[in-house]
Amino acid sequence: MSEWIDFMVMIIGHGSFNLTSKMNRNALTTTKYWMKKLFLVLEDWQDSIILSGNVYLDETYYPLMEKNMEKKPDGKDMRGLSRNKMCIGCAWDVKNIICIL
C-alpha cells in the first residue's frame, strides 16, 4: 500500500515516469503498468463528475511503447506531437479533479 501512495504522490506531483520509477525503486515498465491500472480505476469513477466555476486544465504527453509507434513513409520517426504520443489531461475546479487519457 505504501508503494501505491508513493506512486500517487509522484504522479500527482508531476513526476516523470523515470523519476517515479527511481523514487519507488520500480522498473519503468511497472510504472507504466500502474499508470494503466490507475486510469482503469478512474474511468468509471469520473463519469459522474461535473466541473463548474473556474476550471483549470493542463496536459502532458508521453511516448507510446516502441512496438506501437508509427513511422513516416520514409521509415523515420515522427517528430513533435504525433500519433506516437499519448496525451494525459487533468482538469480541476475547487472541489473536483478529472484525468483523461
All heavy atoms as an XYZ file, in Angstrom:
825
protein
N       0.822     -1.200      0.000
C       0.000      0.000      0.000
C       0.868      1.266      0.000
O       0.549      2.228     -0.680
C      -0.927     -0.052      1.211
C      -1.909      1.060      1.263
S      -3.051      0.904     -0.112
C      -4.454      1.665      0.546
N       1.949      1.224      0.757
C       2.801      2.417      0.833
C       3.452      2.721     -0.520
O       3.653      3.888     -0.862
C       3.870      2.254      1.917
O       4.750      1.201      1.591
N       3.759      1.682     -1.302
C       4.314      1.916     -2.640
C       3.312      2.635     -3.533
O       3.670      3.522     -4.300
C       4.709      0.593     -3.294
C       6.021      0.043     -2.822
C       6.423     -1.176     -3.621
O       6.833     -1.017     -4.787
O       6.291     -2.281     -3.069
N       2.033      2.238     -3.443
C       0.988      2.890     -4.245
C       0.824      4.343     -3.836
O       0.637      5.213     -4.679
C      -0.347      2.147     -4.097
C      -0.582      1.213     -5.239
C      -0.354     -0.123     -5.256
C      -1.064      1.559     -6.535
N      -0.663     -0.627     -6.490
C      -1.103      0.374     -7.296
C      -1.468      2.748     -7.128
C      -1.526      0.345     -8.611
C      -1.889      2.714     -8.446
C      -1.926      1.531     -9.164
N       0.888      4.616     -2.542
C       0.765      6.001     -2.066
C       1.930      6.829     -2.595
O       1.733      7.945     -3.092
C       0.672      6.038     -0.527
C      -0.656      5.424     -0.072
C       0.825      7.474     -0.012
C      -0.760      5.188      1.419
N       3.144      6.291     -2.502
C       4.309      6.998     -3.039
C       4.168      7.231     -4.537
O       4.491      8.308     -5.048
C       5.588      6.213     -2.753
C       5.958      6.187     -1.282
O       5.456      7.041     -0.523
O       6.745      5.302     -0.889
N       3.672      6.223     -5.247
C       3.445      6.351     -6.687
C       2.465      7.483     -6.985
O       2.717      8.335     -7.838
C       2.920      5.019     -7.242
C       2.392      5.096     -8.642
C       3.251      5.171     -9.724
C       1.020      5.098     -8.883
C       2.769      5.232    -11.016
C       0.527      5.161    -10.164
C       1.403      5.236    -11.235
N       1.347      7.503     -6.275
C       0.325      8.534     -6.493
C       0.869      9.930     -6.192
O       0.588     10.874     -6.928
C      -0.906      8.252     -5.634
C      -1.657      6.998     -6.013
S      -2.349      7.075     -7.668
C      -3.450      8.445     -7.481
N       1.640     10.061     -5.123
C       2.220     11.366     -4.772
C       3.141     11.847     -5.896
O       3.099     13.013     -6.279
C       2.977     11.282     -3.427
C       3.826     12.520     -3.196
C       1.995     11.091     -2.279
N       3.934     10.952     -6.436
C       4.844     11.329     -7.526
C       4.075     11.717     -8.787
O       4.402     12.710     -9.432
C       5.801     10.182     -7.840
C       6.844      9.928     -6.783
S       7.952     11.323     -6.507
C       8.770     11.422     -8.093
N       3.062     10.941     -9.152
C       2.296     11.227    -10.365
C       1.513     12.530    -10.215
O       1.528     13.375    -11.106
C       1.353     10.048    -10.715
C       2.165      8.815    -11.115
C       0.358     10.417    -11.798
C       3.052      8.994    -12.340
N       0.852     12.706     -9.090
C       0.091     13.941     -8.865
C       1.032     15.138     -8.777
O       0.693     16.238     -9.177
C      -0.790     13.810     -7.603
C      -1.898     12.790     -7.874
C      -1.369     15.150     -7.192
C      -2.699     12.392     -6.666
N       2.233     14.909     -8.276
C       3.231     15.971     -8.174
C       3.987     16.212     -9.465
O       5.038     16.829     -9.461
N       3.488     15.704    -10.577
C       4.059     15.903    -11.911
C       5.419     15.251    -12.073
O       6.243     15.712    -12.857
C       4.144     17.391    -12.273
C       2.834     18.104    -12.175
N       1.815     17.884    -13.062
C       2.363     19.000    -11.275
C       0.782     18.633    -12.725
N       1.085     19.317    -11.646
N       5.669     14.167    -11.351
C       6.916     13.430    -11.533
C       6.889     12.668    -12.843
O       5.857     12.131    -13.238
N       8.012     12.620    -13.517
C       8.095     11.870    -14.772
C       8.048     10.381    -14.468
O       8.228      9.947    -13.327
C       9.401     12.207    -15.492
O      10.504     11.701    -14.759
N       7.829      9.575    -15.508
C       7.839      8.126    -15.328
C       9.214      7.670    -14.826
O       9.312      6.839    -13.950
C       7.504      7.417    -16.643
C       6.020      7.329    -16.926
C       5.117      8.191    -16.356
C       5.548      6.365    -17.784
C       3.767      8.096    -16.625
C       4.192      6.261    -18.069
C       3.308      7.134    -17.490
N      10.276      8.242    -15.392
C      11.626      7.857    -14.965
C      11.865      8.201    -13.502
O      12.376      7.381    -12.739
C      12.686      8.530    -15.841
C      12.757      7.939    -17.224
O      12.440      6.776    -17.430
N      13.164      8.742    -18.180
N      11.516      9.409    -13.098
C      11.710      9.828    -11.713
C      10.853      8.991    -10.767
O      11.319      8.550     -9.713
C      11.374     11.313    -11.546
C      11.519     11.882    -10.135
C      12.955     11.756     -9.649
C      11.054     13.321    -10.104
N       9.604      8.745    -11.142
C       8.707      7.942    -10.312
C       9.267      6.533    -10.138
O       9.249      5.987     -9.035
C       7.304      7.890    -10.933
O       6.796      9.226    -11.030
C       6.347      7.059    -10.100
N       9.780      5.959    -11.217
C      10.367      4.615    -11.145
C      11.569      4.585    -10.207
O      11.704      3.686     -9.379
C      10.798      4.142    -12.532
O       9.686      4.018    -13.369
N      12.437      5.590    -10.325
C      13.621      5.646     -9.463
C      13.245      5.824     -8.000
O      13.780      5.151     -7.122
C      14.536      6.785     -9.899
C      15.323      6.494    -11.132
C      16.218      7.662    -11.503
C      16.911      7.406    -12.818
N      17.726      8.546    -13.223
N      12.333      6.741     -7.728
C      11.949      7.030     -6.341
C      11.264      5.832     -5.685
O      11.425      5.594     -4.496
C      11.048      8.263     -6.275
C      11.731      9.543     -6.723
S      13.141     10.016     -5.707
C      12.325     10.505     -4.220
N      10.479      5.084     -6.464
C       9.769      3.919     -5.920
C      10.567      2.626     -6.062
O      10.086      1.562     -5.674
C       8.407      3.745     -6.605
C       7.415      4.773     -6.150
O       7.597      5.414     -5.120
N       6.363      4.944     -6.913
N      11.754      2.730     -6.661
C      12.610      1.552     -6.899
C      11.868      0.489     -7.712
O      11.886     -0.690     -7.384
C      13.120      0.986     -5.580
C      13.999      1.933     -4.828
C      14.575      1.272     -3.587
N      15.270      2.264     -2.798
C      14.929      2.579     -1.559
N      13.927      1.984     -0.966
N      15.609      3.479     -0.904
N      11.191      0.937     -8.745
C      10.458      0.053     -9.651
C      11.042      0.164    -11.049
O      11.644      1.178    -11.401
C       8.968      0.440     -9.738
C       8.210      0.110     -8.487
O       8.569     -0.807     -7.758
N       7.162      0.848     -8.219
N      10.809     -0.844    -11.846
C      11.175     -0.771    -13.267
C      10.241      0.207    -13.967
O       9.103      0.440    -13.519
C      11.049     -2.147    -13.906
N      10.703      0.795    -15.046
C       9.883      1.716    -15.823
C       8.608      1.028    -16.309
O       7.541      1.640    -16.349
C      10.685      2.267    -17.001
C      10.028      3.343    -17.846
C       9.687      4.571    -17.011
C      10.938      3.745    -18.995
N       8.695     -0.250    -16.645
C       7.510     -0.989    -17.104
C       6.470     -1.102    -15.984
O       5.272     -1.088    -16.253
C       7.891     -2.393    -17.598
O       8.630     -3.066    -16.575
C       8.714     -2.328    -18.870
N       6.914     -1.198    -14.736
C       5.987     -1.248    -13.605
C       5.229      0.076    -13.474
O       4.021      0.089    -13.276
C       6.734     -1.559    -12.292
O       7.395     -2.810    -12.427
C       5.790     -1.598    -11.107
N       5.954      1.179    -13.619
C       5.315      2.499    -13.539
C       4.271      2.657    -14.637
O       3.161      3.133    -14.390
C       6.372      3.609    -13.622
O       7.278      3.466    -12.524
C       5.732      4.985    -13.567
N       4.592      2.239    -15.849
C       3.629      2.331    -16.958
C       2.413      1.440    -16.693
O       1.276      1.842    -16.943
C       4.304      1.948    -18.271
C       5.307      2.973    -18.742
C       5.991      2.529    -20.021
C       6.998      3.553    -20.472
N       7.693      3.165    -21.692
N       2.652      0.247    -16.174
C       1.566     -0.681    -15.858
C       0.664     -0.091    -14.766
O      -0.563     -0.136    -14.864
C       2.157     -2.016    -15.422
C       1.148     -3.029    -14.935
C       0.225     -3.597    -15.803
C       1.127     -3.410    -13.596
C      -0.700     -4.526    -15.364
C       0.211     -4.342    -13.149
C      -0.699     -4.897    -14.026
O      -1.606     -5.805    -13.579
N       1.260      0.478    -13.720
C       0.476      1.074    -12.636
C      -0.327      2.270    -13.140
O      -1.443      2.503    -12.699
C       1.368      1.477    -11.480
C       1.841      0.326    -10.652
C       1.674     -1.008    -10.895
C       2.572      0.409     -9.427
N       2.257     -1.754     -9.911
C       2.817     -0.916     -8.995
C       3.060      1.453     -8.664
C       3.507     -1.203     -7.827
C       3.760      1.173     -7.505
C       3.970     -0.147     -7.093
N       0.240      3.020    -14.086
C      -0.481      4.162    -14.643
C      -1.724      3.671    -15.387
O      -2.796      4.265    -15.275
C       0.440      4.942    -15.571
C      -0.079      6.292    -15.915
S      -0.053      7.340    -14.452
C      -0.380      8.896    -15.199
N      -1.605      2.574    -16.137
C      -2.761      1.998    -16.830
C      -3.814      1.545    -15.824
O      -5.008      1.762    -16.031
C      -2.339      0.827    -17.710
C      -1.597      1.236    -18.945
C      -1.231      0.041    -19.797
C      -0.440      0.469    -21.008
N      -0.074     -0.659    -21.855
N      -3.377      0.926    -14.737
C      -4.316      0.498    -13.700
C      -5.022      1.697    -13.077
O      -6.228      1.655    -12.827
C      -3.582     -0.296    -12.616
C      -3.161     -1.689    -13.061
C      -2.308     -2.395    -12.049
C      -3.041     -2.747    -10.790
N      -2.253     -3.608     -9.881
N      -4.278      2.774    -12.851
C      -4.870      3.989    -12.285
C      -5.970      4.529    -13.194
O      -7.067      4.856    -12.728
C      -3.783      5.045    -12.076
C      -4.251      6.427    -11.641
C      -4.930      6.370    -10.288
C      -3.082      7.389    -11.609
N      -5.712      4.589    -14.501
C      -6.726      5.105    -15.423
C      -7.917      4.164    -15.546
O      -9.042      4.622    -15.759
C      -6.117      5.417    -16.787
C      -5.473      6.774    -16.824
C      -4.106      6.907    -16.738
C      -6.246      7.921    -16.901
C      -3.512      8.161    -16.742
C      -5.670      9.172    -16.911
C      -4.297      9.300    -16.829
N      -7.710      2.876    -15.397
C      -8.845      1.943    -15.391
C      -9.749      2.196    -14.190
O     -10.971      2.148    -14.289
C      -8.357      0.493    -15.384
C      -7.844     -0.036    -16.701
C      -7.219     -1.417    -16.514
C      -8.952     -0.095    -17.733
N      -9.154      2.475    -13.047
C      -9.944      2.784    -11.843
C     -10.692      4.100    -12.018
O     -11.873      4.210    -11.695
C      -9.033      2.847    -10.594
C      -9.775      3.437     -9.406
C      -8.498      1.472    -10.251
N     -10.017      5.103    -12.551
C     -10.622      6.430    -12.704
C     -11.687      6.472    -13.791
O     -12.574      7.316    -13.752
C      -9.547      7.464    -13.019
C      -8.538      7.755    -11.928
C      -7.472      8.724    -12.442
C      -9.205      8.299    -10.681
N     -11.606      5.564    -14.749
C     -12.502      5.592    -15.906
C     -13.976      5.639    -15.512
O     -14.719      6.499    -15.963
C     -12.225      4.371    -16.777
C     -12.952      4.384    -18.096
C     -12.507      3.224    -18.953
O     -12.550      2.077    -18.476
O     -12.110      3.476    -20.092
N     -14.444      4.725    -14.685
C     -15.848      4.713    -14.281
C     -16.137      5.707    -13.161
O     -17.218      6.267    -13.089
C     -16.258      3.307    -13.818
C     -16.211      2.306    -14.959
O     -16.401      2.717    -16.116
O     -15.972      1.121    -14.689
N     -15.181      5.904    -12.282
C     -15.388      6.773    -11.131
C     -15.635      8.219    -11.546
O     -16.414      8.929    -10.941
C     -14.165      6.693    -10.202
C     -14.290      7.509     -8.978
C     -15.027      7.224     -7.873
C     -13.675      8.764     -8.727
N     -14.894      8.215     -6.939
C     -14.065      9.174     -7.448
C     -12.831      9.583     -9.458
C     -13.638     10.366     -6.878
C     -12.400     10.765     -8.893
C     -12.811     11.145     -7.625
N     -14.999      8.654    -12.618
C     -15.091     10.043    -13.046
C     -16.357     10.364    -13.827
O     -16.637     11.525    -14.082
C     -13.882     10.406    -13.919
C     -12.587     10.356    -13.186
C     -11.440     10.795    -14.062
O     -10.645     11.578    -13.622
N     -11.325     10.311    -15.275
N     -17.118      9.356    -14.234
C     -18.286      9.595    -15.087
C     -19.287     10.576    -14.493
O     -19.945     11.307    -15.217
C     -18.994      8.274    -15.409
C     -18.203      7.420    -16.383
O     -17.256      7.955    -17.004
O     -18.512      6.232    -16.506
N     -19.411     10.605    -13.184
C     -20.409     11.463    -12.557
C     -19.869     12.845    -12.177
O     -20.611     13.681    -11.686
C     -20.957     10.779    -11.297
O     -19.912     10.582    -10.355
N     -18.595     13.109    -12.421
C     -18.010     14.398    -12.039
C     -18.361     15.462    -13.070
O     -18.197     15.277    -14.269
C     -16.483     14.289    -11.894
C     -16.133     13.369    -10.729
C     -15.860     15.671    -11.688
C     -14.648     13.149    -10.559
N     -18.844     16.588    -12.578
C     -19.122     17.745    -13.428
C     -18.349     18.920    -12.843
O     -18.532     19.283    -11.681
C     -20.633     18.067    -13.460
C     -21.389     16.898    -14.069
C     -20.875     19.356    -14.236
C     -22.895     17.041    -14.003
N     -17.469     19.489    -13.633
C     -16.683     20.637    -13.186
C     -17.491     21.908    -13.416
O     -18.239     22.024    -14.377
C     -15.363     20.706    -13.946
C     -14.459     19.484    -13.821
C     -13.226     19.651    -14.711
C     -14.050     19.241    -12.388
N     -17.329     22.882    -12.523
C     -18.065     24.145    -12.669
C     -17.227     25.290    -12.126
O     -16.233     25.087    -11.436
C     -19.404     24.057    -11.934
O     -19.188     23.863    -10.549
N     -17.661     26.497    -12.427
C     -16.928     27.679    -11.979
C     -15.622     27.814    -12.743
O     -15.544     27.521    -13.929
N     -14.578     28.256    -12.058
C     -13.260     28.350    -12.680
C     -12.672     26.949    -12.802
O     -12.491     26.255    -11.813
C     -12.325     29.219    -11.841
C     -12.717     30.682    -11.879
O     -13.296     31.150    -12.845
N     -12.409     31.400    -10.821
N     -12.392     26.551    -14.026
C     -11.828     25.226    -14.290
C     -10.421     25.422    -14.852
O     -10.213     26.228    -15.755
C     -12.696     24.435    -15.290
C     -12.048     23.121    -15.653
C     -14.093     24.219    -14.715
N      -9.474     24.703    -14.299
C      -8.084     24.771    -14.729
C      -7.733     23.459    -15.413
O      -8.096     22.394    -14.936
C      -7.166     25.024    -13.526
C      -7.560     26.271    -12.786
C      -8.435     26.206    -11.704
C      -7.083     27.516    -13.194
C      -8.816     27.351    -11.032
C      -7.468     28.663    -12.521
C      -8.332     28.577    -11.444
O      -8.721     29.715    -10.781
N      -7.018     23.553    -16.522
C      -6.736     22.386    -17.344
C      -5.257     22.367    -17.699
O      -4.662     23.409    -17.990
C      -7.577     22.456    -18.624
C      -7.366     21.416    -19.690
C      -7.821     20.052    -19.203
C      -8.121     21.792    -20.944
N      -4.662     21.188    -17.657
C      -3.270     21.033    -18.064
C      -3.128     19.666    -18.728
O      -3.918     18.769    -18.464
C      -2.337     21.127    -16.854
C      -0.882     21.347    -17.242
O      -0.609     21.632    -18.431
O      -0.015     21.245    -16.356
N      -2.135     19.547    -19.584
C      -1.919     18.270    -20.259
C      -0.423     18.009    -20.349
O       0.396     18.908    -20.233
C      -2.547     18.257    -21.654
C      -1.743     18.910    -22.743
C      -1.724     20.432    -22.698
O      -2.649     21.054    -22.177
O      -0.744     20.995    -23.204
N      -0.108     16.749    -20.524
C       1.268     16.346    -20.769
C       1.239     15.194    -21.765
O       0.217     14.534    -21.917
C       1.989     15.951    -19.455
O       3.385     15.774    -19.729
C       1.422     14.686    -18.852
N       2.325     14.995    -22.451
C       2.400     13.971    -23.488
C       3.504     12.976    -23.158
O       4.597     13.368    -22.755
C       2.691     14.607    -24.850
C       1.576     15.494    -25.317
C       1.525     16.838    -24.951
C       0.555     14.989    -26.108
C       0.495     17.652    -25.368
C      -0.480     15.805    -26.528
C      -0.504     17.130    -26.147
O      -1.531     17.931    -26.563
N       3.195     11.703    -23.305
C       4.164     10.628    -23.089
C       4.255      9.796    -24.353
O       3.244      9.569    -25.026
C       3.735      9.729    -21.923
C       3.872     10.399    -20.589
C       2.778     10.989    -19.975
C       5.103     10.449    -19.944
C       2.908     11.622    -18.748
C       5.236     11.077    -18.713
C       4.148     11.657    -18.120
O       4.272     12.277    -16.916
N       5.451      9.313    -24.692
C       5.581      8.487    -25.900
C       4.917      7.123    -25.717
O       4.868      6.588    -24.610
C       7.093      8.334    -26.071
C       7.673      8.615    -24.733
C       6.719      9.534    -24.021
N       4.398      6.594    -26.807
C       3.866      5.231    -26.804
C       5.021      4.251    -26.683
O       6.183      4.601    -26.889
C       3.107      4.952    -28.099
C       1.860      5.787    -28.379
C       1.305      5.435    -29.753
C       0.816      5.573    -27.307
N       4.684      3.012    -26.385
C       5.720      1.976    -26.373
C       6.241      1.797    -27.796
O       5.501      1.970    -28.770
C       5.150      0.673    -25.820
C       4.812      0.779    -24.359
S       4.214     -0.684    -23.485
C       4.068     -1.952    -24.619
N       7.499      1.467    -27.913
C       8.173      1.356    -29.214
C       7.392      0.481    -30.197
O       7.265      0.818    -31.373
C       9.582      0.794    -29.012
C      10.457      0.867    -30.233
C      10.863      2.285    -30.613
O      11.052      3.120    -29.716
O      10.977      2.534    -31.822
N       6.833     -0.629    -29.727
C       6.128     -1.551    -30.634
C       4.852     -0.939    -31.201
O       4.354     -1.388    -32.225
C       5.810     -2.862    -29.921
C       4.810     -2.726    -28.784
C       4.553     -4.064    -28.129
C       3.522     -3.910    -27.020
N       3.257     -5.149    -26.334
N       4.304      0.102    -30.568
C       3.061      0.732    -31.024
C       3.299      1.991    -31.859
O       2.359      2.608    -32.322
C       2.176      1.080    -29.840
C       1.728     -0.143    -29.077
O       1.578     -1.218    -29.645
N       1.535      0.000    -27.781
N       4.556      2.391    -32.014
C       4.854      3.634    -32.733
C       4.739      3.450    -34.240
O       5.090      2.408    -34.780
C       6.248      4.131    -32.372
C       6.335      4.671    -30.976
S       7.844      5.606    -30.794
C       7.631      6.244    -29.156
N       4.237      4.496    -34.881
C       4.137      4.519    -36.340
C       5.332      5.268    -36.904
O       5.881      6.155    -36.264
C       2.847      5.222    -36.765
C       1.590      4.495    -36.352
C       0.327      5.212    -36.815
O       0.401      5.929    -37.839
O      -0.694      5.059    -36.150
N       5.720      4.918    -38.101
C       6.842      5.570    -38.790
C       6.321      6.352    -39.981
O       5.242      6.099    -40.499
C       7.847      4.523    -39.279
C       8.419      3.626    -38.203
C       9.602      4.265    -37.572
C      10.263      3.271    -36.604
N      11.325      3.860    -35.865
N       7.104      7.317    -40.422
C       6.806      8.037    -41.654
C       6.996      7.076    -42.828
O       7.666      6.042    -42.691
C       7.766      9.214    -41.820
C       7.561     10.338    -40.847
C       8.565     11.427    -41.192
C       8.506     12.592    -40.261
N       9.521     13.610    -40.628
N       6.456      7.410    -44.002
C       6.640      6.542    -45.173
C       8.111      6.264    -45.505
O       8.447      5.208    -46.012
C       5.970      7.321    -46.311
C       4.952      8.169    -45.621
C       5.550      8.519    -44.286
N       8.998      7.213    -45.154
C      10.428      7.004    -45.435
C      11.134      6.205    -44.334
O      12.345      6.017    -44.360
C      11.136      8.338    -45.661
C      11.091      9.256    -44.443
O      10.574      8.848    -43.386
O      11.589     10.392    -44.554
N      10.357      5.733    -43.318
C      10.916      4.900    -42.259
C      11.420      5.655    -41.046
O      11.831      5.051    -40.062
N      11.391      6.983    -41.088
C      11.888      7.780    -39.968
C      10.788      7.952    -38.922
O       9.596      7.820    -39.207
C      12.352      9.150    -40.455
C      13.574      9.078    -41.345
C      14.039     10.465    -41.729
C      15.275     10.382    -42.613
N      15.723     11.710    -43.012
N      11.211      8.267    -37.690
C      10.257      8.520    -36.617
C       9.538      9.845    -36.836
O      10.112     10.796    -37.388
C      10.981      8.599    -35.261
C      11.513      7.252    -34.813
O      10.942      6.225    -35.225
O      12.484      7.234    -34.039
N       8.274      9.912    -36.390
C       7.540     11.170    -36.432
C       8.083     12.076    -35.334
O       8.446     11.610    -34.260
C       6.048     10.922    -36.220
C       5.401     10.155    -37.313
S       3.637      9.977    -36.968
C       3.144      8.981    -38.321
N       8.115     13.368    -35.585
C       8.645     14.316    -34.613
C       7.511     15.110    -33.977
O       6.422     15.220    -34.530
C       9.617     15.271    -35.302
C      10.842     14.556    -35.845
C      11.797     15.488    -36.516
N      12.123     16.599    -35.632
C      12.648     17.738    -36.047
N      12.901     17.926    -37.311
N      12.914     18.704    -35.195
N       7.783     15.680    -32.807
C       6.816     16.552    -32.148
C       5.577     15.810    -31.697
O       5.616     14.624    -31.407
N       4.458     16.529    -31.649
C       3.191     15.914    -31.262
C       2.663     15.122    -32.445
O       2.445     15.666    -33.522
C       2.174     16.975    -30.841
C       2.524     17.763    -29.593
C       1.446     18.800    -29.293
C       2.721     16.860    -28.402
N       2.488     13.840    -32.244
C       2.037     12.964    -33.322
C       1.203     11.843    -32.713
O       0.951     11.820    -31.510
C       3.243     12.375    -34.062
O       3.934     11.473    -33.225
N       0.810     10.900    -33.550
C       0.065      9.738    -33.068
C       0.921      8.867    -32.160
O       0.432      7.949    -31.529
C      -0.437      8.920    -34.262
C      -1.516      9.616    -35.052
C      -2.026      8.714    -36.160
N      -1.008      8.428    -37.159
C      -0.826      9.138    -38.270
N      -1.594     10.168    -38.522
N       0.121      8.813    -39.127
N       2.205      9.144    -32.078
C       3.117      8.372    -31.244
C       3.211      8.899    -29.819
O       4.057      8.457    -29.049
C       4.509      8.327    -31.874
C       4.517      7.508    -33.140
O       3.693      6.617    -33.302
N       5.427      7.804    -34.037
N       2.383      9.842    -29.487
C       2.344     10.382    -28.129
C       0.935     10.198    -27.572
O      -0.047     10.368    -28.272
C       2.656     11.881    -28.122
C       3.982     12.263    -28.720
C       5.033     12.251    -27.689
C       6.340     12.744    -28.312
N       7.383     12.861    -27.369
N       0.854      9.811    -26.289
C      -0.458      9.783    -25.645
C      -0.564     11.037    -24.791
O       0.408     11.481    -24.180
C      -0.646      8.520    -24.816
C       0.243      8.374    -23.634
S      -0.215      6.879    -22.733
C       1.324      6.553    -21.918
N      -1.734     11.617    -24.794
C      -1.981     12.841    -24.043
C      -2.716     12.495    -22.749
O      -3.710     11.771    -22.769
C      -2.821     13.804    -24.870
S      -3.208     15.333    -23.993
N      -2.216     13.005    -21.652
C      -2.891     12.871    -20.368
C      -3.304     14.271    -19.948
O      -2.469     15.161    -19.791
C      -1.978     12.243    -19.301
C      -1.556     10.839    -19.738
C      -2.672     12.212    -17.947
C      -0.530     10.196    -18.841
N      -4.611     14.469    -19.826
C      -5.139     15.767    -19.431
C      -5.751     15.709    -18.048
O      -6.389     14.723    -17.690
N      -5.526     16.737    -17.267
C      -6.132     16.857    -15.947
C      -6.835     18.196    -15.866
O      -6.299     19.218    -16.293
C      -5.084     16.780    -14.836
S      -4.321     15.167    -14.695
N      -8.043     18.178    -15.338
C      -8.813     19.403    -15.155
C      -9.348     19.409    -13.736
O      -9.675     18.359    -13.180
C      -9.962     19.472    -16.161
N      -9.431     20.593    -13.147
C      -9.932     20.670    -11.783
C     -10.617     22.009    -11.548
O     -10.361     23.000    -12.208
C      -8.808     20.443    -10.766
C      -7.702     21.451    -10.810
C      -7.580     22.563    -10.021
C      -6.575     21.472    -11.678
N      -6.443     23.254    -10.353
C      -5.803     22.608    -11.357
C      -6.140     20.635    -12.698
C      -4.631     22.929    -12.026
C      -4.963     20.958    -13.353
C      -4.229     22.080    -13.019
N     -11.554     21.973    -10.609
C     -12.165     23.186    -10.095
C     -11.864     23.203     -8.596
O     -10.931     22.561     -8.152
C     -13.669     23.247    -10.423
C     -14.459     22.091     -9.856
O     -13.941     21.349     -8.998
O     -15.608     21.902    -10.279
N     -12.625     23.899     -7.812
C     -12.330     23.977     -6.377
C     -12.569     22.643     -5.668
O     -11.887     22.303     -4.718
C     -13.185     25.090     -5.727
C     -12.963     25.164     -4.240
C     -12.870     26.424     -6.377
N     -13.512     21.835     -6.183
C     -13.911     20.604     -5.475
C     -13.491     19.307     -6.134
O     -13.350     18.297     -5.466
C     -15.437     20.581     -5.319
C     -15.989     21.707     -4.495
C     -17.494     21.629     -4.419
C     -18.065     22.800     -3.668
N     -19.496     22.774     -3.610
N     -13.330     19.279     -7.445
C     -13.142     18.026     -8.170
C     -11.945     18.072     -9.083
O     -11.521     19.141     -9.509
C     -14.380     17.721     -9.024
C     -15.630     17.626     -8.196
O     -15.753     16.755     -7.359
N     -16.562     18.545     -8.420
N     -11.455     16.892     -9.419
C     -10.397     16.756    -10.419
C     -10.725     15.555    -11.296
O     -11.247     14.562    -10.815
C      -9.004     16.593     -9.759
C      -7.910     16.552    -10.819
C      -8.952     15.354     -8.895
C      -6.510     16.667    -10.250
N     -10.458     15.698    -12.595
C     -10.616     14.571    -13.513
C      -9.348     14.426    -14.328
O      -8.656     15.402    -14.605
C     -11.850     14.709    -14.436
C     -11.755     15.948    -15.309
C     -13.131     14.714    -13.642
C     -12.809     16.017    -16.390
N      -9.034     13.201    -14.691
C      -7.883     12.900    -15.542
C      -8.383     12.099    -16.724
O      -9.190     11.192    -16.573
C      -6.842     12.103    -14.776
S      -6.122     13.007    -13.403
N      -7.904     12.457    -17.901
C      -8.372     11.818    -19.119
C      -7.169     11.409    -19.945
O      -6.228     12.179    -20.113
C      -9.259     12.803    -19.945
C     -10.455     13.241    -19.111
C      -9.701     12.158    -21.241
C     -11.168     14.436    -19.659
N      -7.195     10.196    -20.452
C      -6.128      9.701    -21.317
C      -6.546      9.859    -22.756
O      -7.638      9.514    -23.139
C      -5.852      8.223    -21.018
C      -4.783      7.533    -21.835
C      -3.428      8.197    -21.600
C      -4.725      6.075    -21.480
